[in-house]
């Protein structure tokens, strides 16, 4: 049986290569993948070099600031940059549309800004070419053209009956044709993967980590499963159709619906089911909740007036200037804690709504293997929405720590009484600024990514099992056609 399957697979491969139109399409697709790989590699290098340069500039400017009041340094702020995973050159995901930096300052949580799309010259409106895009969209199209007549042409020419009379079973025929088509895809997929590994290693400065290696291996496996499923579907459609024309029309219709129409429909359904507030509505909601808690900059605010009274009572003094610490710094620290908690709560709710919207697409992956692979690919290359949210969360933790660090310096090192000589606020040595570490984003581990993408992984496993079962046990149904 294995020998028969191998013979059929080899013959299918030779027929595909012998077809000039198919060979031309395959070569063009291979060139497109090489171009996409080069574009992604260059894009990563350029953006990463810019990020490293400006990150050094921001750090140098922070350390070079002269002696100041720590609260002024808290408002001077810090610029945090979103790092790109070394595998993101393979799949851009939402990279070009998500901001690359965020300004961190006291009492205020800003949004991530300066996306590549915002500075594009218009070409981005027509889409980007990436290795993932070519593999996800165009390789299935190649598979359809390779296999639409794999069995229907045998039926039309009359050779199908001859094959079946020569002790070739339907199971062997289906598996042989599928493996033959897969071998053509691998002839262009394997070289691209080898090139991807080489470029990935160079972008990692040849410091290859276990986590990134596992990401790449799972990525290769996921794409291989995707190609196998597409090949199995192609052969089965060809087997169930009376003629090659019907098989081609069916496959092309499926490609248009599942690759182009359905992703837009699922996104629209997700937005319709789980609506989100506008940016202005979100900001107003945060401001209203903060106003209910009180304004730390207003000395007459009721909430902070009660804190003042409790401190005076606890330390048995009649004026905040007599407290053993800086009262203004204490109030700023309290205000930062309150405003940060309010903003984080609103941002968490907003992100949960976005997750629900994306969840519609995730569930749709059980009906569309393209959506499943897209989610897995973006997650493994660190270019998905969850990675973007994780950057926001880490940046907010850094912002809060920076603000509270400056407040602590004010509490401990700033006198309650301003100097009478010039009336300016007291300042502390600029050597204190070095105590604040630089911001460095840390990607989630591959185990965390796999847990987050459990549904897409289960969906792809279901598609794989379904393809195998149909190839194994659909022979009785095919015979009736």
C-alpha positions, 0 to 999 in steps of 0.5 A: 500500500505504501509503495502504491501511494508513493508511486501516485505521489511521485507521478502527481509531482512530475505531472505538476512540474511538467505543466508549464503554466503550473511551473511558471506559477510556482516559480513566481510564487517562490520569487514572491516569497523571496521578495517578501522575506527580504522586505520583512528583513529590511523592515525589521532592521530599519525599524529596530535600528531606529528604536535602539537609536532613539531609546539611547537618546531618551536615556541620555537625555533623562540622565543629563537633566540637571538638579531638579524638583523630583515632581518636575522630573515626573512630569518631564516623563519618559518615552518607552518604545515597543520592541519587535520580536525577531520573528515579526519580519515573517508575519507583520500582524498588526505591527504597522497599525499599532503604535511604536512608542508611548510617552509616560508621565505622572498623573496621566496615561497616554496612548501608544502613538507613531504607527507605521501606517500613520507615516506611510506614503499610501502604499500601505492602503494596498496591503503589505507583502509578508512571508505569512501573507503569501503563504496563507493566501497564495499557496492555497491558491497554488494548491487549488490549481495543482489539484483541482483536476487531480481525480476529476481529470482521471474520471473524464479521461477514463483512466480512473476505472483503469487505475481502480481495476489495477488493485489501486484503492480509493484510499491509496489514490486520495492519499497519493494525490494529496502527498504529491501536491504537498511535495510541490508546496514543500519544494518552495516552502522548505527553501523559504524556511531555511532562509527564514531561519538564517535571517532570524538568527542574524536578527537575533545577533546569533544569540538564539534562545530556546523560546524563540526556537520553539516559536519557530518550530511550532510556526513551521509545523502550523503552516505544514498542517495548513498546507496538508489540510488545503491539499486534502480539501483540494483532492476531496473536492476533485474526487466528489465533482463530476468534472474538472471545471466544477471542481475549479469553480468550487475551489475558487469560490471557497478561496474567495469566501474563506480568504476574503469575505469571511474574515471581514464578516467575522470582524464586522460581527465582532464589532456589532456584538461588542461595541466599544466607546470612542476615544473621547467617550473613553477619556470622559469616563476616566476623567469623571471617575477621577473627579469623583475621587478628588483632585490631588492638585486642589488643596481644598478637595474634600478627599485630600483634606480628610487625608491632611486632617488624619496626618496632622492628628496622627503626628500631633502637629497643626501644620503640614510644614511640621510633618517629618516628611514632605506633605506634597509628595505624600499627596502626589503619591496618593493621587497617583495610586488612585488615578492609576487604578481608575485608568487601569480598570477602564483600560482593562474593560476596553481590552476585554471588549477587544478580546471579545471582538477577536474571540468571534474570529477565533471561534470562526476558525473552526469553520475556516482554517485560514483564520486559525493559522492567522491567529497562531502565526501572529501570536508566535511572531509577537505581532498580535493584539495580546502582545500589544496589550502586554506592552501597554501593561508593562509600560503602565507598570513602568510609568507608575513605578517612575511616578512613585519613585519621584514622589518617594524622592520628594517625600524623603529629600524635599523640605516642606519649607521652600528656601527664602532666598529665591522662592524656587522649589528645592531641587535634588541632585541629578544623580538620583535620576540614574536610580530609575532603570531604563524601560525594557519590554519582555515578551511572553514565554512560548508556554504563555502564548500557547495557553493564550492560543489554545482555541486556535491550536485545538481548531487546527488539530480538528482540521488536521484530524478531519482531513485525515479521516476524510482521506481514510474513510470517504472512499464509500461516498466517492464510489457512489458519484 
